[in-house]
Amino acid sequence: MRTALALTVMIAATGLAACGQTIEQRAATGAVAGAVVAGPVGAAVGGAAGTAVGQAAKDD
């Protein structure tokens, strides 16, 4: 139950990874959201998600 709740909150926090104008801003907001939810591991996952969102949204 606890794992399911943490996973649900982490997925919801991943939406914050899209906040920002640059890849760096998106990675930072993702890291902060992840840190709030799951500590250092969450920060790493959130930062990676923010970077992925930033790369996907980047204009070529």
Summary of the structure (lengths in Angstrom):
residues: 60
radius of gyration: 11.3
end to end distance: 42.7
largest distance: 42.7
contacts: 193
relative contact order: 0.20
helix: 87%
strand: 0%
